[in-house]
Amino acid sequence: MLAAARERRSALLIAPTGGGKTLAGFLPSLVELSEAPRDGLHTLYISPLKALAVDIHRNLTAPIEEMGLPVTVETRTGDTPSSKRTRQRQRPPNMLLTTPESLALLLSYPDAEVMFAGLRCVVVDELHALADNKRGELLALGLARLSRFAPHARRVGLSATVAHPAALEAYLSRDGRPGTGDVTVVRGGAAARAEVKILLPDGALPWSGHMGLYAIDRLYAAIQGAKTTIVFVNTRAQAELIFQALWHANEDHLPIALHHGSLAVEQRRKVEALMAQGGLRAVVATSSLDLGIDWAAVDLVIQVGAPKGSSRLLQRIGRANHRLDEPSRALLVPANRFEVLECKAALDAVNAGELDGDPPRPGGLDVLAQHVLGTACAGPFDPGALFAEVTGAAPYADLDRATFDQVVEFVRTGGYALDAYERFQKIIRRPDGHYELVDKRAAQSYRMNAGTIVEATTVKVRLGRGRVLGEVEEYFIQMLRPGDTFLFSGRLLTFQDLRENTAHCTPGGDGDPAVPAYAGGKLPLTTHLADRVRALLEDPDVWPTLPSPVEEWLELQRWRSILPRADRLLVETFPRADREYLVAYTFEGRNAHQTLGMLLTRRMERMGLGPLGFVATDYVIAVWSVKPCADMDTLFDQDMLGDDLEEWMAESSLLKRTFRTVAVIAGLIERKLPGHEKSGRQVTFNSDLIYDVLRRHQPDHILLEATRQDAARGLTDIKRLGELLVRVRGKIDHRRLDRVSPLAVPVLLEIGREQVAGGAVEALMQDFADDLVHEAIGGDMQASLPL
């Protein structure tokens, strides 16, 4: 890294967790500043997480102070006080640690060019976590802008889990393309092999469910036997439930904490500080602590629920024994039988050194629209010069000028269907062809709404007249009545009332508490891991390596039906309780399965089969109807992605929901206004109204195109669904059964789970599971098996 810096070359550093990547990224800057002390900004550090920026600040400050280096280091995030942010623009430190969103805001000020003119290095940490999403697209545009202000600043990318190194090399390149030779790739040595085991219950293994609460006693025992443990879960709701269950099991009164993105920043910082000091025995966390956090005391990581990807698992495992020469220790806790297969597949992938994840995609037009407005906030711009600058960013390297001009025109007028409304006009064209802001209000609106993380509208949760505990989504609070209880911030709370965007609560309460869920909180199953699960199912030779209940489950499936094959699609149909069930073992992830369910039911309706509903998991989809289906080739024909898909997307709320996100990012819908924030209902009403207007009067509007692109690769996962239909064409194994098969039991339990609410759900589900297993394999055989 020092050699690359001496040659003023950008660098991509790929090295295992604990290998010293972050300090290697900063080392050349520390050398330069120690040899030639100076005022002003020298190095800009970009982190995907606020917590990571704070952690890096702590880890950098210690050696700088111990060596007495004349180097100043500060953080700048949304949590930084406004007075400090103003001072940082006027007198920046030598090293500024920030996030993509804060960088976009800094670049929107007229003094941005002065602030960044002396910049010598930009370090992007955990690059893989940014390059394939909209935050990374916004950052890439910011890097392109920085190159104009500071053309000699080199770029440094740091990552431990790189599935597509050429794409990350292109991301760091000045022209946004791979193989140009201006980026040096530096690879670290191998780390000690991780010690990972799958933790199973002493009793029966659950057939369905996703929380893993059955394993609490064994989780607590593992925490007791470790120095410090991070318990990772996949959703914030799961974090609350696991924390509560551990707290009830905590007879030794061990210091155990909770950390996720909806908690108040003060609580998160307190937990982070205690972990850094070794003051906690465990913390239950979501992806808020996935990346780069270096806590020396952590010697065990527990992943509750399937990891959904080998790269994600490797990242989380690396939080334990954060040293290159010591193996990380981890336990995987599958929540159900299919998750045992997924955990085994992920473990095999990690041991084989195989990483997964989607390659970076073309940049979103909504993100580009936001960047165009941010550029205008800093001062007038020449569209030709901005186009050349934008196409130097990797996500936009192939952007054509006509599309760019459409985006600029959208920022200027909102599109011809909306140009009669002044509020959609953000910039104007001057006689010299340059564009500038319409007024200062446009800049104020941009700075209040900048960023690409569009979460559902939230309300603050306040405990009595005291402190704010964090935020929950508005729709959740609207479902509560005064006196209802819910779990949040590791506490049992009683809801009292909602006033001025704040839910007022008191501690404690009675009854079965609700748990806040968050939109977009579920992680998708990666294609690579799905392929490995298929391979496990197809190969009986590896079944003996699986837990005995799972091995016997698969053997029973082979006896009753057949197992899914890696290159074919297994579809089972059977009668049950006056209904006909169809179960397809597709393994394409929940989003693709939800779309498939919508399309299958439409087609079954036209075939006169009387579909009644469907349920989808990451692994399978089940549809129930009045009549059975016999023609699987027609049902699963890929032409469903034609007219069927267009009709469904036009009718469904899903496309409107996607448009809502696109419109907020592009600045068409302003959620935050001076002294006011729109409610979720207001945002939905406004965006739905505009969506309908554009569909009728300007169907080629640039944001409708952006919406279709996002829907295809996001909530609907059409690309993955299309690949499935092509792969299985003419390769469908249809098994007509007289009853439910063993492999179908978990998905039928999901149907029951969705129809049952309240605290009795687990007991009722166990009764339902017993009935289904009895039906699938027969009572006599069930009695002899440890299922």
N, C-alpha and C positions, 0 to 999 in steps of 0.2 A: 504493500500500500504506500509505503514511503517512496519507493522507486517510481510508482505511477504518478505520485504527486510532484516529484522533482521534474518529471517530464511534462507536467501540466496536463495530464491525461485523466479523463473520467475513468471510474472503476466500478465494477460489479463484484462484490465480495460474497462468495458463497461458502459458508462454513457452518459446522454443526453448532447446535445450542451449547453455550458454555465455552466456546472457542475464543472468545474475546473480540467478536466482530465490532461491537459498538466502539470500544476503545481504539481498535485498529482504524475505524472510520474517522475518529477524531484526532488520532495521533499526529498525522501530518499538519493539521491546523495548529495543534499545541506546539509543535516544533517551530513552525513559522512564526507564531506569536511570541514564543520565548526568544527567538533569535532577533526578531524585529518588532518589538512592542508597538502598538498603535491604538488609536481611538477608532471608534466606529465598528460597523458590522463586518466581520471577517467570514464567519461560518453560520449558515442557516441549517438547522436540523429539523426534519419533518418526521413526525410520528403519527401513526394511525390512531393512537390512544392518548388521551390526556394523562392517564395514569403512567404510561410509559415515559412521557416527557418529564413528568415529575420525578420518576425513578432515575432516569438518566441524569437529571440535574443533580440529584443527590450523589450519584456514583462519580460524576465528573468533578464536583466541587471538592470532594475529599482529596484526591491526588493533586489537584491544582493548588489547594491551600498547603498541603504537606510539602510540595516542591517550591512553594513561594512564587509561582508563576504570575506574571502581570496580565492575567486573563480574567475577564468578567463574563459570567454565564447567567442567563435568566430564562425563565419560561414565559410563554405568552399563549394562553388558551382562552376559551370563553369564560373561564373562572377567574381570570386576571382582573383586578380592579381597574376601572376606567382611567383613573389618574395615572396608574403605572403604564397602561397601554399608551396614553398620550405621551408620557415622558420617553417611552421606548422609541417612538417615531422620531422624536427630536434628538435624543441621545441614546442610540441603541447600544447594547452591550457588544462585546467581541463575538460572543456566541449566543444565538437566540434559538431556543427550543420551542417548536410550535406545531400546529396541526394544519392540514390542507385548508380547512375553512378559515383559520386565522390568517394564513398567507393570502388567500383570496381577498380578505378584507384589507390587509396592508397594501396590496397592489391597487386597491380602488381609490387610494388617496392621491391628491395632486403631488404630494411630496415623495411619492414612492420611488421615483427615479433617483432622487438625491439620497434617500435612505439606503438603497441597494447598489449604488454606483461602485462602491468599494468592495463589494462581495467577492470572495475568492473561492468559496466552496459551499456546495449544497449537499447535505447528507440526508438520504431518504432511508429510514429504518423500516424493517419488515416490508420491503418493497412488494413482495408477492401478495401481501394483504391489501394492497392498494391498486395494483396494476390492472386488475380484471373487473373493476367496478366504477361507479360514477364518481366516487371520491377521487379515485386515481385519475379519471379523465379531467376533473377540475384541476388537480395538481399538475398534470402534464401541461395543461394550458398555462398554469402559473409558471412552470419552469421555462416554457417558451418565452414568456414575457420577461422573466429574469434574465434570460440570455440577451435580450435587447438592452437591458439596463446595464448588465455586467457581462459583456461578451467573453471575458477570460475566466469566468468562474467555472470550475470543474464540478462534475456531478459524481456522487458516490452513492451506490445502492447497496444495502445490506440485507441478506436473507439466509435463513437456514434451510428452508423448504422450497426448492425451486424445481417445478415440474417442466417449465418452459423457459430455459435460460436465454434462448435467442430473442424471445419476446421482451424479456427484461433488459437485455442489452440494447434493443431498439428503443425501449422506453427512456434509457439514459442518454442515447445518442442525440446529437444536436439536430439531425434531420429526421429523427423518428423512425429510422429504418435500420434493420440488422445488417451486420457484415460491412459496415462502413469503415471499421478500423479505428474509430476514435474512442472506443471503450476497451479498457483492459479488464479481462476476466481473471479474478484471483480466487483460487480455491484453497480452502483450509484442509487440514488432514482429517482423517476419520476419528470419530469420538468413540468412547467405550460403548459397547453394545448395551442397550437398555434391558433391564430386567422387568418384564411385563407378564402378569398373570391374570387369568380370568377368575373373578371371585363368584362363586356360586352359593346358593342357599343350602342350609342343612336339610331343609325339607323339600317340598315340591317346587319345581320351577314354574313361574307364572306362564300362562298361555298367551296373555295379552297385557296391555297397559304399557305406559311409557315412563312412569315416575321412579320405579326402583325402590319403593318404600319397604318392600319385603326384606331388603338386605340391611336395614338400619343397624341391627345388632352387630352384624359382622363389620359394617362400616365403622361403627364406634370402637370395636375391638382393634381394628387396624389403626385408627387414630391414636388409641392408647399406646400402641406398640411403636409408634413413630415419634420423631422429634417435632416436626411441623408438617402438616398435611394441607394440600389444596384439594378440595373436593369439587371437581368440575361437573357441571350439568349443562344441558342444552338449551334450557329456557329459563326465564326469570320466574315463572310460576313454579317450575320444578325446584328452583333454588329456594324459594320460600318454604315449600313443603319439606324438602330434605332438611333444611335448617331447623324447622320446628320439630321434626321427628328426632333429629340428633339432640336437640335441646332437652326433649323429654327423656331421652336415654342417658343423658349426661349426669350420671350419679356421682361422678368424681369432680363435678363442677369445673371441668376443663374450660379454659378460655377459647371459645369457638365463635367466629364472626361470620357475617354475611356481606357479600359484595356483588352488586349488579348495577347496571347503568341507570336504573330508575330511582335509586336511593339518592338522598341529598348528598351534595358534593362534600360537605363537612364530614359525614359519616364515612364516605369512601376514603377520604384522605386520612382519617383517623385509623381505619383498618390497615391501609397501606403502610402508615408509619409504624404501627404495632408489629406488622409482619416484618418490616425491615429491621426492627429492634429485636426480633425473636420473641415477642411478647404474646404470641398466640400459638395454640396447639393445632388449630385448624381454621380454615376459612372456606365457606361454600361460595362458589363463584360461577359466573357464566363466562362468555367470551370477553367480558370486560377485563379479565386478567390473562387472556390467552398469550399475548405477545410480549416477549422480551423482558418481562419483569424479572429482576435478579434479586432473589431473596435467598441468601446463603443458608438460612436455617431450614429451608424446605427439603425434606429427604424422601417424601412420598407424595405421589399424585394419584388420586382416585377419579376415574371417569365413570360417572353414573349415567347409564344409557349408552346406546351405541354411538360411536364417534362420528359417523356419517362420512368420513374420509380419512385416508392414511396420512395425508399432510397435516390435517387438523390434529390428529392423534399424536403425531410426532412432535408438533408444536407444544401441545399440552404436556406431554411426557417430559419434555425438555425443561420444564419449570422445576423439576426435582433434581437435587444434586447438581446445581447449575455450574458444573466444572467439566472441563474437557476430559480429565483423567479419571472421573468417577462415573459409574453407570447410573443412569436415572432409574428409579424404582417406581413402578406404577401398577395399579390394579384396575381392571375393567369390570364393570358391574352391569351386565346386560339386564334390561328390564323385562324381557320376554324371550321366547324360544327363537324367534327369527333374529332377535338381536344377539343371541349367542353365536349364530352363524356370521352375523356382520362383525362382531368383535373378533372372531377367529380369522375372518378374511382380512380385517384391518391389521391384526397382529402379524399375519403372514406377510402382508405387503410391507410393513415397517421392517421386519426382519430381512426381507429381500431388497430393501433400499428403494422400493418403488414409491413414487410420489404421485399424487393426483391433483386435480383442479382443472378448471377450464382455462384455455388460453385467453389473453386479453381480446376484447371485442372492439369493433369500430366505435368511435366516440359518439355519445348521445347528442342529438341536436338540441335538447333542452338544456344540457350542460353548456353547450356552446353559446346558446342565447344568453344564459346567465353571465358568461365570461365577456361577451360583447358589451353588455350593459355595464359590467364592472370596469371594463376598459374605458368606456365613456365617462364613468364617474371620475377617473383620474385625469381626464382632459380630452379634447377633440382627437379623433383618430382618422387616419387615411385607410379606407377599406382595402385597398390593394396591399398596403404594408401589413395590415392586420391579417389578411388572408395568408400572406407568405409566412408570417409568424406562427399562425395557428397550424399550418401544415407541417411545421417543424416539430409538432407534438405527435408522438407515436400513434395515439388513438385517432388522430385526424390526418395522418400522412396521406391518405387516399381521398380526402375530401375534395369534391370538385367545386369550381368557382360558382357555378349556378346555385348549388345547394347552400353555399356560404352566403351568397347574396340574398337568398330566400330567408335565411335566419336573420340577417341584418334588417331586412324589410319587416319581418315579424316584430323585432325590437322597436322599429320605428313606428309601426301602425297597429300591430296586433294581427295583421292580415286584412284583406279587403272586406271580409265579412264583419270586421270589428272596427274598421278605421273611422267610423262615425263617432266613436266614443273616445273622448280625450284621455280618459284614464289609462287606456292601453297604449298611448303614444309616449314612449320613453326618450327617444332621441329624434333629432331633426337633422336634415342634410343642409349644409351651408353652401353658398354659391361656389366655393372652391372644391366641392365634392367631398369634403371631410364631414364627419358626423360629430355632434355634440349633444349633451343632455338637454332635454326640454326645460327642466328647472331643477332646483335643489331638492325638491321633494322626491324626485326619482332616485337621487343618490341616497337620501335617507331611507327610502323604502328598500333599496338594494342592500344596504348595510344591515338592516334589521332582519332580512330574509335570506341572506346569502348562505350557501351550503347545499349539499345534495342529500342529506339525511332527512327524509320526510317521514316522520313518525305520526301516528294518530294524535289528535289533540289531547293534551293531558291536563289534569287538575292537580294542584298541590294537596298533599295530605298533612294536616296539622294536628298535633296531639294537644287537645285542650286549647289553652291560650299560649302554649309553649312553642317549641321549635317545629319546623317543617321536617317531616321524615323523608320526603321524596315526592315522586309524582306517579300517578296511575292514569290509565287512559280514561277519557271522558265517558265513553260508553259503559264502562264497568261501574262507575259511580252512579250513572243514571239508572242502573238496574237495582240499586240498593234502596231500601226503605229505612227511615230512622229506626234504630234498634238492631238492624242487621249487623252481623259480625263478619270480619274478613281478616286474612293474614297479610301483613305487609311490614317490611323492614324488620323481619324476625319477630314481630309482635302480633298478639291477638288484639284487634281493635273493634270498637263498636261505632258504627256510623251515626252521626247526629244530624248534620244538615250540610247543604252545599251553599256557600255564599261567596260571591265574587271570585269564582274560579278556585275556591279552596274548599276541600272536604274537611269539615271539623269532626274530630273523633275523640273518643275517650278510651283509655286502656281497658283490656279485659272484655268480658261479655260471655253470653251463653249461646248454645245452638251450634249447628254445623257451620263453620266459617267458610266463606267463599275465598277464592284465590284469584287475584288479578291475572289475566292473560294479556298478552301483548301481540298486536298484529305483526306478522312477519317474523315472529320469534323462532319458528322451527327451521332447523338446518336441513338442507336437502342431502339426500344420499347421492354420492358421486357415481358417475358412470363406471369408473374403474373399480370401485368397491362392489357395485352391483354385478359386474362381470365375475368377480372373484366369488361372490355368494352363489351365483349360478354354477360355477365350476365345482364348488363344494357339494352342492346338491347332487350333481351328476356323477360324482366319483365315490362309490361305496368304499373304496380302499382307504379314504381319509376319515370315514365316519367313526372308526374306533378311537380317533384322537379327540372326538367331541365328548362332552359330558354324557353319561349313560342315558339320562332321560331324553336327550336330543337324538342320540343315536337310535334309540328304540322308536322314537317318534318317526324318524325317517324310514326305518325298517317297516313299520306299520303302514306308512304311506305307500311303500313299494308293494306291500301285500294287498292293500285295498285298491290302489290305483297305480299310478306311475309317478316318478320324480320328474320335475322340469329338466329339460336338457338345455345346455348352454346355447345351442344354435337353433332352438325351436321354441314355440310357445305352447305351454300346456294350458288347456281350458277344460275345466270340469263343470258338468251340469248335473243337478240332482233335485228331487222334490223334497220339500220340508214344510210342514204345517200349512198345507194348502197354497203354497207358493212354489215357484220354480227359481232356483238359484243358479247363477253362472259365476264361476270364480276363475279369473285369469291371472296366471303367475308371471307378471310382466317385469317386475324389478326395475322400474324406471323412475322411482321417486314419487313422493306425494303430489307434487304440482302437476307432473305429466299425467298421473293417474286421475286426478280430479278432472282434467280436461277430457281424458279418454272416457270417463264416466258420463260426462255431459253428452259427448258425441254418440256413445253407444246407446244411451237411453233415447236419444232423438231417432236413431236408426231403428231401434227396436219398436218404437212407436209406429213408424211408417210400415214396419213388417207385421204389424197387428199383434204384437206379443204382449202388449199391456205392461210396460215397465212401471215399477212402483217406487224404485229408489236405488241408490248405490252407496257404497262406502269404500274409501280408498286408504291404503296405508303406503308406506314406502316400498312394499314388496309385492302386494297383490291388490286386485280390485274385485269387488263382489257386486253383482247386480241382481235384484230380485224382481220377478215379473209374474203375470198371470199365466202365460203360456211359455213352454220351453223353446229354446232356439236350437236348430239343428244345422243351419248353414253358417258355419264359422268363417269361411272364406269371404262371404259377402259381408258379414257383420264387421270383420276386421280389415276390410279392404281399405287401402290407403286413400281412396278417393274421398273418405270422410274428411280429409284435410282440405277439401275444396269447398263446395257449396255448403256442406253441413257446418264446417268451421266458420265460414263467413256469416251464415245465418245466426249461428249460436253467439258468436262474438258481438254481432250487431244487437242481439236481444239481451245479452247478459249484462249484469252489473259489473262484471270483472273488467271489461274494457273501460267503463266509466271510472272505475277505481284507479286503473292505471293512468288514465288521462289526468285524474286529479293530481297524482304525484308529478307527472310531467309538467302540468300547468303551474304547480307551485315552484318547481325547480327553475322553470323558464321565466318566472316572474309575472306570468299572466294572472295568477291568483296570489294576492298578498295576504298571508296569514297574520303577520304582525304589523300593526299600525301604531303610530305614536300614542301611548297611553291605553292601548287596547289590543287584544288578540282575539281573532275570530274563533268562534266555537267550531267544533267538528261539523255540526249541522250546517252552519253558515258556509263553510268551505265546500261541503258536499253540494249544497243547493247551488252555489255560484258556479262551481265547476260543471255540474250536471247540466245546468242551463246553457252554459257556453258550449259544452260538448254537443248538445242537440242542435244548437244554432250552426255550428261549424259542419256537422254531418249533413245538414240540409242545404246549406248555402256555400260552403267551401270544403268539399270532401277531400281536396288535395292539400289542405292546410298543413304546414310544416309540423305542427304539434300532433296532428292526427297520425302523420307518418311516424313520428317519434313514438307515439303511443302503440302503434301496431308493432314496431320493432321491439319495444320493451315487453309487450305482452307475449310475443313469440319466444322470448328467451327468459322470461321471468315467471310470472304467476301461472302462465299456461304451459311453459316449457314445450312449445310446439316442435322445436327442432329435435329434441330428444324423442318425442312421441313419433315424429315422422321417421326417424331412423329405426325405431322399433318396428313400425308397420312395414317398412321396406325389408327389414331383416327377416321377418317371419312370414312373408308372403309365400304361400304354398307350403309352409312348414308348421302347420298348426296341428297339435295332437289333441283331439277332442275325446274326452272320456265321459260317457254317460253313466252315472252311478245311481244306485238305488237309495243312497243316503249320503250325508256329509262325509268328506274324507278327513283323515287326521290332519293333513296340511291346511285344510280350509277352516279348521276350528278357530284359530286366532282371529281371522277376519270376521267370522260370524260373531265372535265375542265383541268385536268393535261395534257391530251393529247394535248389540244389546247395550253396550256402554253408552252410546249416544242417546239411547232412549231412557236411561236411568240417571237421576241426579240426586245429589245429597250425600250424606255420610254413609248411607247403607250400600253405596255402589259396590264396594269391594266384596261384601258378603253376598250380595245378589249375583255378582259376576262369578264368584266361586261356585255358587249353585248352578248357574247357567253353564259354566265350564264342565262341571261334573256330568250334567245332562248331555252335553254335546259329545264329550269323550265316550260316554256310555253308548251313544247312538253311533259314533264313528267306528268304534272297534268292538263293541259288544261287551256286555257286563261281565261275562266269565273271564274274558281275556284281560279286561281292565283291572280286575281284582288281583291279577298275578303280575302286574307291571308297576314299576315305581314312577308313574307319570304324574 
